[in-house]
């Protein structure tokens, strides 16, 4: 460790993971008389105080400032462009930029660290000694190094908040472990990208499509997916399916009992049972005909029952669940409280073996004064009792922490809850059992022969309970059988042929589930309880009073949907491989970037395939839930194919969607923040985004859409199949919107939508379809400015006014204006005249002409057109003979407006694109 140099006192900033740990460690280190006493002052955060004292480290005087964080100082999230749920295609999240940042509620802690770091030469990190703690340590380093790049960085490693551990840690300072921190960074990014993509996908796909009666508030329901959470759910569902699919099968067995003066012996058939009734009956009849039993073997042996291995986190959770019916999440919370108060060692450890240097005797000595198990601790320390035994090794060592053990004696604290008492008692009794001799039993096994069939009976007598005296949670039942001699013969008291049925396995208990997760490497000892809790919180599973899990309909439906796709997303294999790779990164055997790229490529392929087969999810959900008629989710949240980048918000994509009423639209994924939408003609029966790019529209690319129209809903001079563009250049689509509107004529009664039947006007079908009143492409809300009109593929044939059709002359260009019928909801059936000339926007309602228009039948008469005055209108300046300021235009909704832009009156753009807006 580097010295301070020049005899000058060194100032060190010490950072713990929690305020309580900072207080404990500072209190221990300031006990030395030379410390000058413990001084306390407030930092920027009122919860994270600063403790100051002096400390001698390797004969070097150190001025200590000791503060803390509260868990992770930073969060990992996507850039703002991708954080909103509807801002992008979820598939983009596999390569979207991510960043680590300090959230708003941690900014005060950041400021404290920066201010203190500027005053110091050393930074000593007292974070928890596991991967997560190492990652938090580097978050602290990142903040402090920005303020002072000359800091010497040291890591203090400890397993318990005891004087011995803390003083040992301060004398053995070492550099932090970058590889372990990278392994956590890797896990965070993998979980963020996979979890966010699948969660958005299945939530937006299913939430509004079904009535999810499993949840209490359907408006805020999130169908979350987690790379650990889903395999955990898979264990629960798989066991449930095993039970559901179990077919009870009858079997037969032969039972034999013999009563004597010494008691009763029950002999079990060594074949077990047979499923063939005929065979079982034949064998039974043979035994009945020759019932004499002959003793063929008598075995006497001492059999030990060994105490448990030292306590790891998983074992603590499993045993608390079995013994106290305490959830793993509750167990870890209580254990963390006991650790921070100094009563037990660090509760998150995979280690189940004590090192040779651990002072086990002193731990036992501390427990001698306990009113309940103190006498047993005294027996352990008595050499004459011969009860002591060095603990066995479970074979696991995480190289960071010892097994969980008591670190401070307590007969019970006043502030403890019953759960605190239970967990502390379990830790102490478990530790005392670990250093005890095994229980010894004398076991007798007797085998007999009846007509060639073998039967056996066993009895056990406990000779020495040993560790069972203190470990009250376990028992070892003994049963006494009569004495038999080899070759002895007797007639059974009862010989029966009994039937039974096979039974399904039980539901998974929490202890069973933890075992499954541990075996399959799903999560870590520090996170398994969180994954289990999320199953309950997300309504994917329920847990009964006996701590057994059942899947909810929602949980089962999701697993069934992915299973029908052929994916193993709910199986443990994929996550186990990820966990193995993360361990390899923490040990330096693999590089973080390589593992990240490989994993995300594989999971993105799974995601794309799952989205392609999303119908399987719908089918599975439909088995358990009724379909919903809610349309808001389907209309705006279901992801379609991307057509272009939104020209209004400049952030999200515009995608093609099919609405619940069967109509099509192109809407922004940024809804509801961005409401840019392009309504397509109601006559569209099919629409598919192609790879063809419009050569006219910008900014690009704008992908063209292949449309299929219903023949009976479009004029005969339009093609049924049409490749069109929604970017603003397509005349044909604009005309079809005016002709057909944006609602299908076939959808007369759409549930929940209140649509009325739309009649077809013969006048409209016979009119000129070249150019309609609105220059805005289709019906566009909040859209970008249109480009110059241009058609794609087949254009409609030009048609003049037929004989007998009413026309008026256009006052701008003189072209004949045909009489048409509006089909928009606000003006359906109302007659209007509009100019057919390219680029001309003349429009007038028939009922507003007041006789001031020369109407001709089938002719192109030009005559003076005198409008009735309309006040307050903004219009384009006179052109081609002069258009007056009161000329009316049609809006995107079919309502008449004077001019285009209500801000400046310029007809070349709408108000949302007006350069004068906001001035």
Residue, then its C-alpha position, 0 to 999 in steps of 0.5 A: x500500500x502506498x504511503x502518504x510521503x513527507x510525513x504529512x497526514x493523509x486524509x481519506x474518504x471512506x464510503x460504505x454501502x449503507x448509512x448503518x454500516x458507515x456508523x458501525x465501522x466508524x464506531x469500531x475504528x474510532x475506539x482507539x484512544x488516538x482517534x481523537x473521538x468520533x465527530x459527526x456532521x451532516x452531508x448534502x443528504x440528511x440520511x448519509x451523515x459524515x463521521x470523522x476521526x483519526x486512525x493509524x494504518x501501518x504506522x501512518x496517521x490517517x484523518x478519516x471522513x466516513x460516509x455512505x451511499x444507499x445501494x447503487x448510486x447509478x442506474x442504467x437506462x436507454x437514451x431519452x430517444x428510446x425510454x418512452x414505451x412507444x418511441x421505437x420498435x422494441x427490436x431496436x432496444x437490442x442495439x439502442x444506446x444506454x447510459x449510466x447516470x445518477x438519478x434525481x434522488x441520489x444527486x445529494x449523495x453525489x455532491x457529498x462525494x464530490x465535495x469530500x473527494x476534493x479534500x482527500x488523497x485516499x478513497x477507501x471503499x467499504x462496500x459489500x464484498x460481493x459482485x454487486x458491492x464491487x460494481x457499486x464501488x466502481x460507481x463511487x470511484x467514477x464520481x470521486x475521480x471526476x472531482x479528484x483524479x489524483x486519488x489513491x483507490x483502496x478496497x476494504x474487504x470484510x464479512x462481519x461488522x465485528x472489531x476483529x473483521x474491521x481491524x483486519x480489513x483496514x490493515x489489508x487494503x487492496x485494489x478493487x476488482x474491475x472484473x467483478x464490476x464488469x460482470x455486473x455491468x454485463x448482467x444489467x445491460x443484458x437484463x435491461x435490453x431483453x427485459x424491456x424488449x419482451x415486456x413492451x412487446x407482450x404488454x402492448x400486444x396483450x394488455x388491451x386485447x383481453x380482460x385480465x381478471x388476474x390483476x386489480x388495475x388493468x389500466x396500469x398492468x405491465x406484463x413483464x418479462x425477465x430473463x430470470x423471472x420467466x424461467x422461475x415461472x417456468x418451474x412453477x408452471x411445469x410442475x403444475x402441468x405435471x400434476x394436471x397431466x397425471x393419470x392415476x394408475x392402480x397398483x397392488x402390493x402384498x403386506x405382511x405383519x407379525x405380532x409377538x410378545x415384543x411388539x409388531x413388525x410390518x414387513x414390506x414387499x421387496x418388489x414394491x408393487x405391481x401394476x398387473x393385477x393378475x400377476x399380483x394375485x397369482x403371487x399372493x395366492x402362492x404366499x397364502x398357500x405356503x404362508x410360513x415365513x423364514x428369516x433369511x437375514x438379520x443385520x445390526x449396524x450403527x448408522x449416523x445422521x450427520x449435521x447440516x453443512x455450514x449455512x449458505x444464503x440458499x440454505x438459510x432461505x430454504x430452511x426458514x421457509x420449511x421451518x417457519x413458513x417465512x418467504x425468502x424475501x422476508x428472510x433476506x430482509x430480516x437477515x440484512x437487519x441482523x447483519x447491519x446490527x452486528x449480530x450475524x455475518x454477511x448474509x449473502x454468500x455461497x460458501x458452505x465451509x469454514x476455513x481452517x483459520x476461522x476461530x470457531x471456539x470463540x464463536x461458541x464461547x459467546x453463546x454460553x450465556x444464552x438461557x436456552x442453548x447456552x448449556x449445549x454450548x458449554x457441553x460443546x466446549x467440555x472435552x470430556x463430553x466429546x461433543x465437538x467435531x470440526x464442521x464438514x465442508x459443503x464444497x462451495x466457496x465464493x472466496x468472498x465471505x464465510x458461511x453465515x454464523x453468529x457474530x454477537x451474543x444476544x438473548x433477544x433485543x427489545x426492538x426485534x420482531x418475532x421473525x428477527x428472533x426466529x432467524x437469529x435462533x436458526x443461525x445460532x442453532x445451525x452453527x452449533x449443530x455444524x460443530x457437533x457430532x452426528x446423531x447415532x442410531x442402532x438400526x436393525x433390518x430383518x428379511x424374510x422369505x414367504x413362498x419365494x417372495x422377499x419381505x423386509x422390516x426395519x427398526x431404529x433405536x437412537x443411541x446418541x442424539x448429539x447435534x439433534x439436542x440443539x437442532x430442534x428443527x430436525x428429528x430422527x424417528x425411531x421404531x422398535x421391532x421384535x427380536x428375530x434370529x436367522x433361520x427362525x420361522x413363523x406364520x404371519x399374523x396378517x397377509x393381505x393383497x392391497x391396492x393403491x393408486x399412483x399420485x402426482x408430485x406436489x406443487x413446488x414449495x418455496x424451498x423446492x423452487x429455490x433448489x430448482x433455481x440453484x441447480x439450474x443457476x437461475x439468479x444468484x444467492x443475492x437475487x433469487x428471492x427477488x425473482x420469486x417475489x416478482x412472480x407474486x407481484x406480477x400476478x404470474x403465480x400465487x403462494x398458499x399458506x403452506x408455501x406452495x406455488x401455483x401459476x395464475x391463468x396469466x402466468x400459465x398462458x404466457x408460458x404456454x404461448x412461448x412453449x407453443x412457439x417452440x422457444x425455451x424462453x421459459x426454460x432455464x438453459x438460456x439463462x444458465x448459459x448467461x450466468x456461466x458467461x458472467x462468472x467467466x467474465x468475473x474470473x477473466x476467462x471471457x471478455x465482457x464485450x464478446x459475451x454481450x454481443x453473442x448473448x444479444x444476437x441470440x436473444x434478438x433472434x428469439x425476440x424477432x421469431x416470437x413476434x413473428x409467431x405472436x399468434x401463438x400468444x393470442x391463442x394461449x391467452x384466448x384459452x384463459x381470458x375473454x377478448x376485450x373490446x377496448x380499442x385504445x391499446x390496439x389502436x395505438x400500442x400494437x407495433x406495426x411495420x415502420x413506414x418512416x420517421x415521424x416528421x412532427x416529433x422527429x423522434x419516433x417511427x410512423x408505423x402501419x396499423x390495422x384498427x379494431x374496426x378493420x380500417x388502416x392508419x399510419x401513426x406515430x409510436x410516440x403516442x400519446x405525446x405525439x399524435x401525428x397520424x395519417x388516416x388511410x382510405x376506408x376502402x382498403x382491405x389489405x395493406x403491407x409495407x414494402x421495401x420500395x422507397x419513395x424517390x420524391x418524399x423527404x426526409x426519407x426513407x419513406x417506404x411505400x405501401x402495397x394496398x388492396x381496395x374493395x372493388x365495390x367501394x372505389x370508382x371503376x377507373x381505380x385499380x384494386x391493387x395499388x402501390x402508394x406513398x403516404x409521404x405527401x406526394x400521392x394524388x390517388x390516395x388523397x382522392x380516395x380519402x375524399x371519395x371513400x372517407x376513412x371508414x369502411x362502408x361495410x363496418x356499420x356497427x363496430x362494437x364500442x365505436x358507435x359508427x353509423x352506416x355510410x351511404x354511397x352517393x352516385x354523384x360522388x362515384x361519377x365525379x372527377x377524382x383527379x384533385x380534391x379540396x384538401x392539399x393535405x395528404x389523406x386525413x392527417x392530424x399534426x402532420x408534416x408539410x406535404x410535398x408536391x403531388x405525384x401519383x404512383x402506378x396506375x393513375x385514374x382516368x380523367x373525366x369531365x362533367x357528364x351530360x346532366x351533371x351540375x357544375x360551376x366555373x372555378x373563379x381562379x382557373x376557370x375549370x369546371x367544378x363538379x358537384x360532389x357529396x361529402x363523406x366525412x363524419x361531420x358533413x356526410x351527405x352535404x353537397x359541395x363544388x371543388x375544382x379538378x385542376x392540378x394545384x387549385x384549391x377552390x371549394x364551396x358548399x352548394x348550400x352557401x352559394x345563395x344563387x350567386x353562382x351560374x350552375x350549368x348542366x354538363x357544360x364548362x360555362x365560365x361566369x362571374x362567381x359572387x360569394x356571400x361574404x364570410x367574416x374573419x377568413x384568411x385567404x390566399x392572395x388573388x391569382x388567375x383572375x383573383x380569389x377573394x379572402x372569403x374563399x372556403x377550403x375543406x379541412x382534414x376533418x371535412x369542416x370548411x375553413x378559410x385558408x390553410x394556416x390559422x396563424x398566418x393564413x398561408x394555404x401552402x402549409x398548416x399551423x403546426x408547420x407555420x414558421x410564424x408560430x410562437x412569435 
